[in-house]
């Protein structure tokens, strides 16, 4: 997938990713998505109105690309119960300003952004 195609689909709220582990003991994944500020937020609110909420929305505006990396035990992945934070072996989100930054980050981990899959083709919770 080209960067332009990926950007187009991310702007339509689609997610993409890779499976990092998928064996008898662990299921792991990397998911890429793009966040968007609440529509009209900056026109209606100033930082003084709600500093924390304003900070969160500014972060979404300046670093909209999110890479979620996680691993869970296979037993947790296959269970029917609601999953909680303690179920994860690894669970972290990274935010980026651009797809170029995402590409560089994933390249360091050994993944090629052009080979990313639709989220529906990735095993994740």
C-alpha positions in Angstrom: 0.0 0.0 0.0 1.3 3.4 -0.9 1.6 6.2 1.7 -1.1 8.2 -0.1 -3.5 5.2 0.0 -2.7 4.6 3.7 -3.3 8.3 4.5 -6.6 8.2 2.6 -7.9 5.2 4.5 -6.6 6.5 7.9 -8.5 9.7 7.2 -11.6 7.6 6.8 -11.0 6.1 10.4 -9.7 2.8 9.2 -7.0 0.9 11.2 -4.1 -1.2 9.9 -1.4 -3.4 11.5 0.8 -6.4 11.8 0.9 -9.5 13.9 4.1 -9.6 15.9 3.6 -12.9 17.6 1.1 -15.6 17.1 2.1 -18.9 18.7 0.7 -21.3 21.2 1.5 -19.0 24.2 1.4 -15.4 23.0 -0.6 -13.2 20.6 1.0 -9.9 19.7 0.2 -7.0 17.4 0.9 -3.5 16.2 -2.0 -1.4 15.2 -1.9 2.0 13.4 -4.7 4.4 13.5 -5.3 8.1 13.2 -7.1 10.2 15.8 -9.0 13.4 15.1 -9.8 16.4 17.4 -13.4 16.8 18.5 -15.0 18.8 15.7 -15.3 22.5 16.6 -13.4 22.1 19.9 -10.9 24.8 19.3 -13.5 27.2 18.1 -15.6 26.8 21.2 -13.0 26.4 24.0 -9.8 28.1 25.1 -7.1 26.5 27.2 -8.4 28.4 30.3 -11.8 26.7 30.0 -10.5 23.2 30.7 -6.7 23.0 30.6 -6.5 19.1 30.7 -9.1 18.6 28.0 -7.5 21.3 25.9 -4.0 19.6 26.3 -5.5 16.3 25.2 -7.1 17.8 22.1 -3.9 19.7 21.2 -1.9 16.4 21.4 -4.4 14.7 19.1 -4.1 17.7 16.7 -0.3 17.8 16.7 0.3 14.0 17.0 -2.7 12.3 15.3 -1.0 9.0 14.4 -1.1 6.3 17.1 0.8 3.0 17.1 -0.5 0.5 19.6 1.8 -2.4 20.4 0.5 -5.1 22.6 0.9 -8.8 23.6 -1.4 -11.1 25.6 -1.2 -14.7 26.6 -3.1 -16.9 24.1 -5.4 -18.0 26.9 -6.5 -14.4 27.5 -6.9 -13.8 23.7 -9.2 -16.9 23.4 -11.2 -16.3 26.5 -14.8 -14.8 26.4 -14.3 -12.6 29.5 -13.8 -8.9 29.4 -10.0 -8.1 29.2 -8.4 -5.7 31.7 -5.1 -4.0 31.7 -3.5 -6.6 33.9 -4.1 -9.2 31.2 -1.6 -7.6 28.8 2.1 -8.7 28.8 2.9 -5.5 26.9 0.5 -2.6 26.1 1.9 0.7 25.0 0.8 3.6 22.6 3.1 5.8 20.7 2.0 9.0 19.0 3.5 10.6 15.9 3.2 13.8 13.9 3.4 12.2 10.5 3.3 8.9 8.6 7.0 9.5 7.8 7.7 9.4 11.6 5.6 6.2 11.9 7.5 4.7 9.0 10.9 5.4 10.6 9.7 4.0 13.9 8.3 0.8 12.4 11.5 0.4 10.3 13.6 0.4 13.4 11.4 -2.4 14.7 11.8 -4.4 11.4 8.5 -3.6 9.8 7.9 -2.0 6.4 5.0 0.4 6.3 4.2 -0.6 2.7 3.4 -4.1 3.9 0.9 -3.1 6.6 -2.4 -5.0 6.6 -5.9 -4.0 7.1 -6.8 -4.4 10.8 -9.4 -7.0 9.9 -6.5 -9.2 8.7 -4.7 -8.9 12.1 -5.4 -10.9 15.2 -5.9 -8.5 18.0 -8.3 -7.7 20.9 
